[in-house]
Amino acid sequence: MSKDQSYVLKAWEVTVRKTQQAKKRANSVFGTVSVAPHTDNDNTTDENDDETTTNRSSSEEFYHAERVLPNGDYYTGQWYDNFPHGHGKYLWTDGCMYIGDWYNGKTMGNGKFGWPSGATYEGEFKSGYMDGIGTYTGPSGDAYKGQWVMNLKHGHGVKSFANGDAYDGEWRRGLQEGQGKYQWSDGSYYIGEWKNGTICGKGSFVWTNGNRYDGFWDEGFPRGNGTFKWDNGSFYVGHWSKDPEEMNGTYYPSGNEGNLEWDPKDLFNNLSEYTICSGERVPTLPSQKKLSVWNSSKRIEKPRRTSVDGRVSVGVDRAFEKMNMWGNEIGEGGADMRKELDAELMRLDAEGIQSLKSSPVPMKLPKAGRKQGETISKGHRNYELMLNLQLGIRHSVGRQAPAASLDLKPSAFDPKDKIWRRFPREGTKYTPPHQSTEFKWKDYCPLVFRSLRKLFKVDPADYMLSICGNDALRELSSPGKSGSFFYLTNDDRYMIKTMKKSETKVLLGMLAAYYNHVRAFENSLVIRFFGLHCVKLNGPTQKKVRFVIMGNLFCSKYSVHRRFDLKGSSLGRTTDKPESEIDSNTILKDLDLNFIFRLQKAWYQEFIRQIDKDCEFLEQERIMDYSLLVGIHFREASVAGELIPSGARTPIGESEEESGPRLSRAEVDELLSDPSRWASIRLGTNMPARAERTMRKNDCELQLVGEPTGEFYEVVMIFGIIDILQDYDISKKLEHAYKSIQYDPSSISAVDPRQYSRRFRDFIFKVFTDDN
């Protein structure tokens, strides 16, 4: 072999090695796939590779560039592989400017971003977002210095407002939350707890004249127990509320002097003058600024080859281009050399096709299921039961009752605290006449559930309209595993489940702890309960039907395409339906799961914190066998119904309109930039995320979490913890003992609550992760 041929072959071998590495780094099985730059210190490169690096295209080396782009943008700075990479300055035509560190065309590291209005941000960037420690100065004089996560203030930070106010404390998702101090321009200040940008929790307000209030707050005003002190030593202790009927307390004067004419309502009038400054919104976010596209000459010279599944053959054309560089230097042996290279490339393609046999096939949008449930109309076997239920709820919710404080006495949680009411057909002083059979109605702990509905911000009129309106309930076609029946309201907002006596006892036994938990943690993922009732039918059997009213987790403006019930166990955790019968209503299980869900950093931190708190609560109540119910809405699909991965890009030479719809990053940025929209989402409800597809190993059928494929989908997620009424009683202990003989004890669902909680969390934290 000649010296030239040897030289070319070595160059080709290097390229092949790079190609194999690039294939592993491919992000998606669809669309254009970019190859990561290959550096000189790659461990796979041998000593002779230095010969080839001198012949590489200049577009793959660091160099200083100064570019005026077709759209008028201007860039000057370090350049690598057709992107800003290193330190550089980018000026957009609208006047925005960034000076700082770049990585593969994204702002990454330290830098300064300026807006034409005069606003600036100087600090850390990650993947185009303001993320890390940084200082933002607005055009009107507002300034914030502290921690950022994905363009939002998140962590500790200090903000000074243009009107002279200042806040020093914790932030979450762009709003004050946690411990913090807010000082107004007149010198008065509040120090204590915050929530969603308002004073909420325990804290102290100090006026410049020496007066102060110490106690509990809600939505910026005193609510609950608190003490107001004057500078002369007098003080007022009591329960505070905007509602005069809930206010009560005692005044203690200092010596012979005192403000005996003082009205506690004056405090609310005074505080209404102290508003929290919202500050100015950040203008166009740095992550919304797009770079003008540069196409490399090597991509234009020759179209890239496509593999059998529509993927671009990563690196193969690069090998051909390398060969073309020396095509005239091979000499008479060039034809033979090309035959050898063609044979080798065919072998590589064959290996790629073989590897595709184990690759996931393109996903399609699941077929839509019918509207769930059978309408309970006249003639239905449960028609009269439905009428009784609606009459009873209308009576319970509509009954006049004094304004309920959220601070309940222990007697309110007593299981004996229940109200029986007889409903004869002709009616009574308290009940209306009706067409159904006579029955008795029982209301369990009515004050507690009335307070829960208030806590969950359920309007009584809307609640009655959903359950007791003219529209009939719908009965789900098949009862659950427990034998309970489920009913849905026509607007899908509420679900009614029949209960065993044992489940009723469990709920009543844990009601006080449940109430305190959901009150303490607004974002709790535990299922929401709105009422617990019983209908006792007249007749020889005196049949009792107990039922609980819950929120329907999947009541959303987004259609749910996939549903998963996840426990973290493997025994029996697959659906028993054939693939042809699975639709959007089918509830899949642990071993059917083929995704890892990536949440935005701020939401992920909140998620793991809340899962820990919820599991600790359930463990303390000796509850097991609960699960995380997950619903997925896929954002992007083609006209043919194939799901579009978020990594798919518009090929060169095609317009975005021709290649179909794409998820706009601006939509995500708009969501991130508006804290009010974040507050409306709530953890577990309508949450934007990315789902990464996974595949299980063929030789590991019981692998709970598959291997990531790098195939991502933009999704909206809904999830919550359900089935929390099963305690670890004697029946579950016997089930555990029996199944442990036949199966691996770690694979069965019936285990001790502590073990169940630990296993559940370990599994969920593998399925959900931070979207870095």
C-alpha positions in Angstrom: 0.0 0.0 0.0 1.4 3.4 -0.9 2.3 6.1 1.5 -0.7 8.2 0.4 -3.1 5.3 0.6 -1.8 4.5 4.2 -2.3 8.2 5.1 -5.9 8.2 3.7 -6.8 5.0 5.5 -5.6 6.3 8.8 -7.7 9.4 8.3 -10.7 7.3 7.5 -10.2 5.1 10.6 -10.2 8.2 12.7 -13.4 9.4 11.1 -15.1 6.0 11.6 -14.3 6.1 15.3 -15.7 9.6 15.6 -18.8 8.4 13.7 -19.4 5.6 16.3 -19.2 8.1 19.1 -21.5 10.5 17.4 -24.1 7.8 16.9 -24.2 7.2 20.6 -24.7 10.9 21.2 -27.6 11.2 18.8 -30.4 12.9 20.6 -33.4 11.7 18.6 -34.5 9.0 16.1 -36.2 11.7 14.1 -35.1 14.8 12.2 -31.6 16.3 11.8 -29.1 15.1 14.3 -26.0 17.2 15.1 -22.6 15.7 15.8 -20.9 17.0 18.9 -17.5 18.6 18.1 -14.5 16.3 18.5 -11.6 17.7 20.5 -8.0 16.8 20.3 -7.8 15.3 23.7 -10.5 12.6 23.0 -9.4 9.4 24.6 -10.3 7.4 21.5 -7.7 9.2 19.4 -4.3 7.5 18.9 -0.9 9.2 18.7 -1.1 9.5 14.9 -4.3 11.5 15.0 -2.3 14.7 15.2 -1.5 14.3 11.5 -5.2 14.5 10.6 -6.1 17.5 12.7 -4.0 19.8 10.7 -6.1 19.0 7.6 -9.5 19.5 9.3 -11.8 22.2 8.1 -11.3 25.6 9.7 -15.0 25.5 10.7 -14.2 22.9 13.3 -11.5 24.9 15.1 -11.6 27.8 17.5 -10.9 31.1 15.9 -12.0 34.7 16.2 -14.9 35.7 13.9 -16.6 38.9 13.1 -19.9 38.3 11.3 -22.7 40.5 10.0 -25.6 38.1 9.6 -28.3 38.1 6.8 -31.0 39.5 9.2 -28.7 42.3 10.3 -27.5 40.8 13.6 -23.8 41.3 14.4 -21.4 39.0 16.3 -17.8 39.3 17.2 -15.8 36.8 19.3 -14.7 33.2 19.5 -16.2 30.8 17.0 -16.4 27.0 16.7 -18.2 24.7 14.3 -20.5 27.4 13.0 -21.6 28.7 16.4 -20.5 31.3 18.9 -18.4 29.3 21.4 -16.1 30.9 24.0 -16.3 34.6 24.7 -18.1 36.9 22.4 -20.5 39.8 21.8 -23.8 39.5 20.0 -25.9 42.5 19.0 -29.5 42.0 17.8 -31.2 44.4 15.4 -33.8 45.3 18.1 -31.0 46.7 20.3 -30.6 43.8 22.7 -26.9 42.9 23.4 -25.1 40.0 25.1 -21.4 40.1 26.1 -20.0 37.0 27.7 -19.5 33.2 27.5 -21.0 31.0 24.9 -21.3 27.3 24.4 -22.5 25.8 21.1 -24.5 28.9 20.3 -26.1 29.3 23.7 -25.3 31.8 26.4 -23.6 29.6 29.0 -21.4 30.9 31.9 -20.9 34.5 33.0 -22.1 37.4 30.9 -24.0 40.6 30.6 -27.3 41.0 28.8 -28.6 44.5 27.9 -32.0 45.7 26.7 -32.7 48.8 24.6 -34.7 50.2 27.5 -31.6 50.4 29.6 -32.3 47.3 31.7 -29.4 45.0 32.3 -28.6 41.6 33.7 -25.1 40.6 34.8 -24.4 37.2 36.2 -24.6 33.5 35.4 -26.4 31.9 32.4 -27.3 28.3 31.7 -28.6 27.1 28.3 -29.8 30.6 27.4 -31.5 31.2 30.7 -30.6 33.6 33.5 -29.7 30.9 36.0 -27.4 31.1 39.0 -26.2 34.3 40.8 -26.9 37.5 39.0 -28.0 41.1 39.2 -30.9 42.6 37.3 -31.4 46.4 37.0 -34.5 47.7 35.5 -35.0 50.9 33.5 -37.0 52.5 36.2 -34.5 51.8 39.0 -35.8 48.4 40.3 -32.8 46.1 41.1 -32.5 42.5 42.2 -29.4 40.7 43.3 -29.5 37.1 44.1 -30.3 33.6 42.9 -32.1 32.8 39.6 -33.5 29.6 38.1 -34.6 29.6 34.5 -35.2 33.3 34.3 -37.1 33.4 37.6 -35.9 34.7 41.0 -35.6 31.5 43.0 -33.6 31.2 46.3 -32.2 34.1 48.4 -32.2 37.5 46.9 -32.4 41.2 47.7 -34.7 43.5 45.7 -34.9 47.3 45.9 -37.8 49.0 44.3 -37.9 52.3 42.5 -40.4 53.7 45.1 -37.9 53.1 47.9 -39.3 49.8 49.2 -36.9 46.8 49.6 -37.2 43.1 50.2 -34.5 40.8 51.6 -35.4 37.1 51.8 -36.4 33.9 50.0 -38.0 33.7 46.5 -39.6 30.9 44.7 -40.6 30.9 41.1 -40.4 34.7 40.9 -42.4 35.5 44.0 -41.5 36.1 47.7 -42.0 32.8 49.5 -40.4 31.6 52.8 -38.7 33.9 55.3 -38.2 37.5 54.3 -38.2 41.1 55.4 -40.0 43.8 53.5 -39.4 47.4 54.4 -41.5 50.3 53.1 -40.1 53.7 52.2 -41.5 55.2 55.4 -39.4 52.9 57.5 -42.2 50.4 58.6 -41.3 46.8 57.9 -42.6 43.2 58.1 -40.4 40.3 58.9 -41.7 36.7 58.8 -43.2 34.2 56.4 -44.4 34.7 52.8 -46.4 32.7 50.3 -46.9 33.3 46.6 -45.8 36.9 46.9 -48.0 37.9 49.8 -47.6 38.0 53.6 -48.8 34.6 54.9 -47.9 32.6 57.9 -46.3 33.8 61.1 -44.6 37.2 61.3 -44.3 40.7 62.8 -45.2 44.1 61.4 -43.5 47.1 63.0 -44.6 50.7 62.4 -42.2 53.7 62.7 -44.2 55.0 65.7 -43.3 51.9 67.7 -46.5 50.0 67.4 -46.3 46.4 66.2 -48.4 43.3 65.5 -47.1 39.8 66.1 -49.0 36.8 65.0 -50.5 34.9 62.0 -51.3 36.3 58.6 -53.2 35.3 55.5 -53.1 37.2 52.2 -51.5 40.3 53.6 -53.7 40.7 56.7 -53.8 39.3 60.2 -55.7 36.0 60.4 -55.7 33.8 63.5 -54.1 34.3 66.8 -52.1 37.5 67.3 -51.1 40.4 69.5 -51.1 44.1 68.7 -48.8 46.2 71.0 -48.7 50.0 71.4 -45.5 51.8 72.2 -46.8 52.7 75.7 -47.1 49.1 76.7 -50.8 48.5 76.1 -51.7 45.4 74.0 -54.6 43.6 72.5 -54.7 39.7 72.3 -57.2 37.8 70.3 -58.3 36.0 67.2 -58.1 38.2 64.1 -60.1 38.1 60.9 -61.5 40.4 58.2 -64.9 39.0 59.1 -66.1 40.9 62.2 -68.1 37.8 63.4 -64.9 35.8 63.6 -63.0 38.6 65.5 -62.7 38.3 69.3 -60.0 39.3 71.8 -59.1 41.2 75.0 -57.6 44.6 75.5 -55.0 45.1 78.2 -54.2 48.8 79.0 -50.9 50.0 80.4 -51.4 51.6 83.8 -54.2 54.2 83.8 -53.8 55.1 80.2 -55.0 53.2 77.2 -56.6 53.3 73.8 -60.0 52.3 75.1 -61.7 53.9 72.0 -59.5 51.8 69.6 -61.3 49.5 67.2 -59.4 46.4 66.0 -60.8 47.0 62.5 -58.6 50.2 62.4 -55.6 47.8 62.0 -57.0 46.4 58.8 -57.7 49.9 57.4 -54.1 51.0 58.3 -52.5 47.9 56.7 -54.5 48.4 53.5 -52.2 51.4 52.9 -49.1 49.2 52.9 -49.1 47.4 49.6 -46.4 45.1 48.3 -44.8 46.5 45.2 -44.9 44.0 42.3 -42.0 45.7 40.5 -41.5 45.7 36.8 -41.5 42.7 34.6 -38.3 41.6 32.8 -38.6 42.6 29.1 -37.9 40.1 26.4 -36.1 37.2 28.1 -32.6 36.2 27.0 -33.8 32.7 26.2 -36.3 34.1 23.7 -33.7 35.8 21.6 -32.9 33.6 18.7 -29.6 33.5 16.8 -29.5 33.8 13.0 -28.9 30.4 11.4 -25.5 29.5 9.9 -25.4 26.6 7.5 -22.0 24.9 7.1 -20.7 24.5 3.6 -20.2 20.8 4.1 -23.9 20.3 4.8 -24.7 22.2 1.6 -22.3 20.4 -0.6 -23.9 17.0 -0.2 -27.3 15.9 1.3 -26.9 13.7 4.3 -28.0 10.0 4.0 -31.1 8.8 5.8 -31.3 5.5 7.6 -34.3 3.1 7.4 -36.2 4.7 10.2 -35.8 8.2 8.9 -32.8 9.2 11.0 -29.9 10.9 9.4 -26.8 8.7 9.1 -24.6 10.5 11.5 -21.1 10.9 10.4 -21.3 8.7 7.2 -21.3 11.6 4.8 -18.5 13.2 6.8 -16.4 10.2 5.9 -17.1 10.7 2.2 -16.3 14.3 2.5 -13.0 13.5 4.1 -12.2 11.2 1.3 -13.0 13.8 -1.3 -10.4 16.0 0.2 -7.7 13.6 -1.0 -9.5 12.2 -4.0 -6.9 13.4 -6.5 -4.0 12.2 -4.5 -4.7 8.5 -4.3 -3.5 7.8 -7.7 -3.9 4.6 -9.7 -5.0 2.7 -6.6 -7.8 5.1 -5.9 -10.6 2.9 -7.4 -9.6 -0.2 -5.3 -9.4 2.0 -2.3 -12.9 3.4 -2.9 -14.2 -0.1 -3.2 -12.7 -1.1 0.1 -14.2 2.0 1.7 -17.6 1.4 0.1 -17.6 -2.2 1.5 -16.7 -0.9 5.0 -19.4 1.7 4.9 -22.0 -0.9 3.8 -20.9 -3.0 6.8 -21.4 0.0 9.1 -24.8 0.7 7.7 -25.7 -3.0 8.2 -24.6 -2.7 11.8 -26.7 0.4 12.2 -29.8 -1.4 10.7 -29.2 -4.3 13.1 -29.1 -2.0 16.1 -32.3 -0.4 14.9 -34.1 -3.7 15.4 -33.9 -3.1 19.2 -34.6 0.6 18.8 -38.1 1.9 19.6 -40.4 2.3 16.7 -41.9 5.7 16.1 -44.7 6.5 18.6 -48.2 7.3 17.6 -50.8 9.3 19.4 -53.0 6.8 21.4 -56.4 6.4 20.0 -59.0 8.4 21.8 -61.3 6.6 24.2 -65.0 7.2 24.5 -66.4 9.5 27.2 -66.1 7.4 30.4 -69.2 6.1 32.1 -72.8 5.2 31.5 -75.3 8.0 32.2 -77.6 7.1 35.1 -81.1 7.8 33.6 -84.5 6.6 34.7 -84.7 2.8 34.7 -81.0 2.4 35.6 -80.5 0.1 38.6 -78.9 2.9 40.6 -81.2 5.7 39.5 -82.9 6.1 42.9 -79.6 5.9 44.7 -78.4 8.8 42.6 -81.5 10.9 43.4 -81.0 10.2 47.1 -77.4 11.2 46.9 -78.2 14.4 45.2 -81.0 15.3 47.6 -78.7 14.6 50.6 -75.8 16.7 49.2 -78.1 19.6 48.3 -79.4 19.5 51.9 -75.9 19.3 53.5 -74.2 21.9 51.5 -77.2 24.3 51.3 -77.9 24.1 55.0 -77.3 27.4 56.8 -74.3 27.3 59.1 -72.2 29.9 60.9 -69.1 31.1 59.3 -66.5 28.4 59.8 -63.0 29.2 60.9 -60.2 27.0 59.6 -59.1 26.6 63.2 -61.2 23.6 64.2 -61.7 22.1 67.7 -60.8 18.5 68.3 -64.4 17.6 68.8 -65.1 18.4 65.1 -63.0 15.4 64.1 -64.8 13.0 66.4 -66.1 10.0 64.3 -69.3 10.3 66.4 -69.8 13.8 65.1 -72.5 13.0 62.5 -75.9 14.2 61.5 -78.8 11.8 60.6 -81.7 13.2 58.6 -84.8 11.3 57.4 -86.0 12.0 53.9 -89.7 10.9 53.5 -91.3 11.3 50.1 -93.8 13.9 51.4 -91.0 16.0 52.9 -90.5 17.5 56.3 -89.7 20.8 57.9 -86.1 20.4 56.9 -86.3 18.3 53.7 -88.1 18.8 50.4 -90.7 16.4 49.0 -89.3 14.1 46.3 -90.1 11.3 43.9 -87.5 8.8 45.2 -88.0 6.1 47.9 -87.7 7.2 51.5 -84.2 7.1 52.9 -82.0 8.3 55.7 -79.0 10.5 55.2 -75.9 10.7 57.3 -73.3 13.4 57.2 -69.9 12.5 58.7 -67.9 15.3 60.4 -69.8 18.0 58.5 -67.8 21.0 59.9 -64.5 19.4 58.9 -65.6 18.8 55.3 -67.2 22.2 55.0 -63.8 23.7 56.1 -61.9 21.4 53.6 -64.1 22.7 50.8 -63.3 26.3 51.9 -59.6 25.4 52.2 -59.6 24.0 48.6 -61.5 27.1 47.4 -64.6 25.2 46.3 -67.6 27.5 45.8 -70.7 25.9 47.4 -73.0 26.9 44.6 -70.7 25.4 41.9 -70.2 22.3 44.0 -74.0 21.7 44.3 -74.5 22.5 40.6 -71.9 19.9 39.5 -73.3 17.1 41.6 -77.0 18.0 42.0 -77.7 19.9 38.8 -80.0 18.8 36.0 -77.2 16.7 34.4 -77.1 13.1 35.6 -74.1 11.4 37.1 -72.2 8.8 35.0 -71.3 5.4 36.4 -68.0 3.9 35.3 -68.5 0.6 33.4 -66.4 -1.6 35.7 -65.9 -1.4 39.5 -62.4 -1.0 40.9 -60.3 -3.8 42.3 -61.7 -3.1 45.8 -65.3 -3.7 44.6 -66.2 -0.1 44.9 -68.2 1.7 42.3 -67.2 5.1 40.8 -69.5 7.9 39.6 -68.5 11.0 37.7 -70.2 14.3 37.6 -71.2 15.4 34.1 -68.6 18.2 34.1 -65.9 15.7 35.2 -64.9 17.8 38.2 -65.8 15.4 40.9 -65.7 11.6 41.4 -67.9 9.8 43.9 -66.7 6.4 45.2 -68.7 3.9 47.2 -66.9 2.9 50.4 -66.5 -0.2 52.5 -67.1 0.3 56.2 -63.4 -0.4 56.9 -62.3 2.4 54.5 -64.8 4.8 56.2 -63.2 4.0 59.5 -59.7 4.6 58.1 -60.7 8.0 56.7 -62.4 9.1 59.9 -59.4 7.9 61.9 -56.9 9.9 59.9 -59.2 12.9 59.2 -57.5 15.2 61.7 -54.0 14.4 60.4 -55.2 14.7 56.8 -56.8 18.1 57.5 -53.7 19.5 59.2 -51.5 18.1 56.4 -53.4 19.6 53.4 -53.7 22.9 55.3 -50.0 23.0 56.0 -49.0 22.0 52.4 -51.0 23.8 49.8 -49.3 21.8 47.0 -49.9 18.4 48.6 -50.4 15.7 45.9 -52.7 13.7 48.1 -56.2 13.2 46.7 -58.7 15.9 47.8 -61.8 14.8 49.8 -64.8 17.1 49.8 -67.4 15.0 51.7 -68.2 11.7 53.4 -71.8 10.5 53.5 -74.1 7.5 53.9 -77.5 6.6 52.4 -79.6 4.1 54.4 -82.3 2.7 52.2 -85.7 1.8 53.7 -86.8 -1.8 53.3 -86.2 -5.2 54.9 -82.4 -5.2 54.2 -81.8 -1.6 55.5 -78.9 -1.4 53.1 -76.3 1.2 53.8 -74.2 2.8 51.0 -71.3 4.9 52.2 -69.5 7.1 49.7 -66.8 9.8 49.6 -66.6 12.7 47.2 -63.2 13.4 45.7 -61.7 15.7 43.1 -61.2 14.2 39.7 -57.5 14.4 39.0 -58.0 14.3 35.2 -60.4 17.2 35.0 -58.3 19.4 32.7 -58.5 21.5 29.6 -55.9 19.2 28.1 -57.0 15.8 26.8 -55.2 13.0 28.6 -53.5 10.7 26.1 -51.8 8.3 28.5 -52.6 7.2 32.1 -50.3 5.4 34.4 -50.9 4.0 37.9 -47.5 3.8 39.6 -46.7 2.0 42.9 -43.1 1.0 42.6 -43.8 -2.8 42.7 -43.5 -5.3 39.8 -45.8 -8.3 40.7 -48.9 -8.1 38.5 -48.1 -4.5 37.5 -48.9 -4.7 33.8 -52.2 -4.1 32.0 -54.2 -7.2 31.1 -55.5 -5.6 27.9 -54.1 -6.5 24.4 -52.4 -3.7 22.5 -55.4 -3.4 20.1 -57.8 -2.5 23.0 -55.6 0.1 24.7 -56.8 3.6 24.3 -56.5 7.0 26.1 -58.7 5.8 28.9 -56.7 2.7 29.7 -54.8 2.9 32.9 -51.4 1.4 32.4 -49.1 0.2 35.3 -45.5 0.2 36.4 -44.2 -2.4 33.9 -46.0 -0.6 31.0 -44.3 2.7 31.7 -41.9 3.7 28.9 -41.0 7.3 29.9 -38.8 9.3 32.3 -40.4 12.6 33.1 -38.2 15.7 33.3 -39.5 18.6 35.2 -38.2 22.2 35.2 -35.7 22.7 38.0 -37.9 24.8 40.3 -40.9 22.4 39.9 -38.7 19.4 40.4 -37.4 20.7 43.7 -40.9 21.4 44.8 -42.0 17.9 43.6 -39.4 15.9 45.6 -40.0 18.0 48.7 -43.8 17.4 48.5 -43.5 13.7 47.7 -41.3 13.3 50.8 -43.9 15.2 53.0 -46.9 13.3 51.6 -45.2 9.9 52.1 -44.1 10.8 55.6 -47.8 11.7 56.4 -49.1 8.4 54.9 -46.4 6.4 56.7 -47.3 7.9 60.0 -51.0 7.0 59.4 -49.9 3.4 58.6 -51.2 3.7 55.0 -49.9 1.6 52.2 -50.9 0.4 48.7 -51.3 4.0 47.4 -50.1 5.0 44.0 -49.2 8.0 41.9 -51.7 8.4 39.1 -50.1 10.2 36.1 -51.8 11.6 33.1 -49.8 12.8 30.0 -50.9 15.1 27.2 -48.6 15.1 24.2 -48.1 18.6 22.8 -46.9 17.8 19.3 -48.2 15.3 16.7 -48.2 15.1 13.0 -51.4 15.0 10.9 -50.9 11.3 10.5 -50.9 10.9 14.3 -47.2 10.3 14.9 -45.7 12.0 17.9 -43.1 14.6 17.2 -40.0 14.5 19.4 -38.9 17.8 20.8 -35.4 17.2 19.4 -36.6 17.0 15.8 -35.4 20.0 13.8 -36.4 21.5 10.5 -34.1 20.1 7.9 -32.0 22.6 5.9 -33.8 23.7 2.8 -37.3 23.2 4.3 -39.4 25.9 5.9 -40.9 25.4 9.3 -44.4 25.5 7.7 -43.5 22.6 5.5 -42.2 20.4 8.2 -45.2 20.7 10.4 -45.9 22.4 13.8 -43.2 22.7 16.4 -43.4 23.6 20.1 -42.3 27.2 20.5 -39.8 27.8 23.2 -41.4 31.2 23.5 -44.5 29.5 24.9 -42.4 28.0 27.7 -40.6 31.3 28.3 -43.9 33.2 28.4 -45.1 30.7 31.1 -41.8 31.2 33.1 -41.9 34.9 32.9 -45.4 35.3 34.3 -45.6 34.2 37.9 -49.4 34.5 38.0 -49.6 31.7 35.4 -47.2 29.6 37.5 -49.4 30.1 40.5 -52.4 29.0 38.5 -50.7 25.7 37.4 -50.2 24.2 40.9 -47.9 21.2 41.5 -49.3 18.2 39.6 -51.9 20.2 37.6 -51.3 21.2 33.9 -47.5 21.1 34.4 -45.3 21.5 31.3 -42.5 18.9 31.2 -40.5 16.7 28.9 -41.0 13.0 28.6 -37.9 11.0 27.6 -38.7 7.6 26.1 -37.2 4.5 27.6 -36.6 0.9 26.6 -36.3 -2.1 28.8 -33.6 -4.7 28.2 -34.8 -7.8 26.5 -33.3 -10.1 29.2 -34.8 -8.1 32.0 -38.6 -8.3 31.8 -39.2 -7.0 35.3 -37.0 -3.9 34.9 -39.1 -1.2 36.4 -37.3 1.8 34.8 -36.1 1.3 31.2 -32.9 2.7 29.6 -33.2 6.3 28.3 -33.2 6.6 24.5 -32.6 10.3 24.2 -36.0 10.7 22.5 -37.9 13.6 24.1 -41.5 14.7 23.9 -43.0 18.0 25.0 -45.9 17.1 27.4 -48.3 18.5 29.9 -48.6 16.4 33.0 -51.2 15.8 35.6 -50.5 13.7 38.7 -51.5 13.0 42.3 -51.5 10.4 45.0 -54.6 8.2 45.2 -56.0 5.1 47.0 -54.9 6.3 50.5 -57.5 4.5 52.5 -55.8 1.1 52.8 -54.0 0.6 56.2 -51.7 -2.3 57.0 -54.3 -4.4 58.7 -54.4 -8.1 59.4 -55.6 -9.0 55.9 -52.7 -7.2 54.3 -50.2 -8.8 56.7 -51.6 -12.2 55.7 -51.4 -11.3 52.0 -47.8 -10.3 52.5 -46.9 -13.5 54.3 -48.6 -15.7 51.7 -47.2 -14.0 48.6 -43.7 -13.8 50.1 -43.5 -17.6 50.0 -44.2 -17.6 46.3 -42.6 -14.4 45.0 -39.8 -12.0 45.8 -41.0 -10.0 48.9 -39.7 -6.8 47.4 -41.9 -7.2 44.3 -45.3 -7.4 46.0 -47.5 -4.5 46.8 -48.6 -5.5 50.3 -45.6 -4.5 52.5 -45.1 -2.6 55.7 -46.0 1.1 55.4 -42.4 2.2 56.1 -41.0 -0.2 53.5 -43.8 0.8 51.1 -43.0 4.5 51.5 -39.3 4.0 50.9 -39.8 1.8 47.8 -42.4 4.2 46.4 -40.2 7.2 46.8 -37.1 5.4 45.3 -39.1 4.4 42.3 -40.8 7.8 41.8 -37.5 9.7 42.0 -36.1 7.5 39.2 -39.2 8.1 37.0 -39.2 11.9 37.7 -36.0 13.9 37.4 -34.6 17.4 36.9 -34.6 18.7 33.3 -31.0 20.1 33.2 
